[in-house]
Amino acid sequence: MDPDSQLVVAAAIVDSLEQPTRLLCAARAYPEELKGMFELPGGKVKTQEGPEDALIREIREELNTGIMLGAEIPGPTNGAWPILHGRHMRVWAAQASENPQLTAVHSRLVVCAPKDLNTLPWLPTNWPIVEAIADAFGWSVGEKCETVEVTK
Ligand SMILES: Nc1nc2c([nH]c(=O)n2[C@H]2C[C@H](O)[C@@H](COP(=O)(O)OP(=O)(O)OP(=O)(O)O)O2)c(=O)[nH]1
């Protein structure tokens, strides 16, 4: 992993960490080329900031809620997942302490049942991460549907 590439952190926010049955999925509002594609809420870790603290800050900024962090869902590169633009992302299971709210960062929030996760137009590198999340929660998600979202 390029040590200079800025780490991204994201949350797999479920309805209950003890008995997870739904995942919060968020459609990006920008940039234009990623608009309408689904991601896990989160963002870039700032210099001097710990990854968990960065995640709590990002979720407060993006969804206006606190979160309780559960286990990390480790990826294949020192625990991180390869994502867009050569970046890497660490992912934690989480539960929101208040109702997540839509802000300018996202165009849609979907609380998704496991069986519907493969119907969302995910960012291109996100599907293996969603599969690992499902695996960690004991969900079955099937194959990814090839959805194409057309927006004006
Ligand atoms: N948050 C998030 N970013 C992802 C995911 N998958 C993925 O490839 N990315 C990419 C998109 C972006 O290139 C980068 C995260 O950038 P961001 O724009 O969300 O970061 P940020 O909130 O700190 O935003 P900014 O201050 O830099 O504008 O990681 C994902 O599931 N969640």
The ligand as an ORCA input file, in Angstrom:
! r2SCAN-3c Opt
* xyz 0 1
  N     -16.945      7.281      1.958
  C     -16.681      6.347      1.067
  N     -15.776      6.600      0.078
  C     -15.569      5.600     -0.811
  C     -16.233      4.355     -0.739
  N     -15.809      3.577     -1.764
  C     -14.916      4.303     -2.483
  O     -14.322      3.957     -3.492
  N     -14.772      5.554     -1.892
  C     -13.893      6.606     -2.410
  C     -14.645      7.764     -3.024
  C     -13.678      8.905     -2.785
  O     -12.678      8.853     -3.819
  C     -12.998      8.546     -1.472
  C     -13.664      9.161     -0.267
  O     -13.800     10.515     -0.476
  P     -14.934     11.401      0.225
  O     -15.264     12.492     -0.743
  O     -16.059     10.524      0.707
  O     -14.115     11.928      1.462
  P     -14.460     13.163      2.423
  O     -15.853     12.974      2.976
  O     -13.336     13.232      3.395
  O     -14.558     14.382      1.419
  P     -13.654     15.647      1.092
  O     -13.592     16.451      2.335
  O     -12.323     15.160      0.599
  O     -14.462     16.269     -0.030
  O     -13.112      7.130     -1.351
  C     -17.168      4.112      0.289
  O     -17.801      3.055      0.412
  N     -17.370      5.148      1.174
*
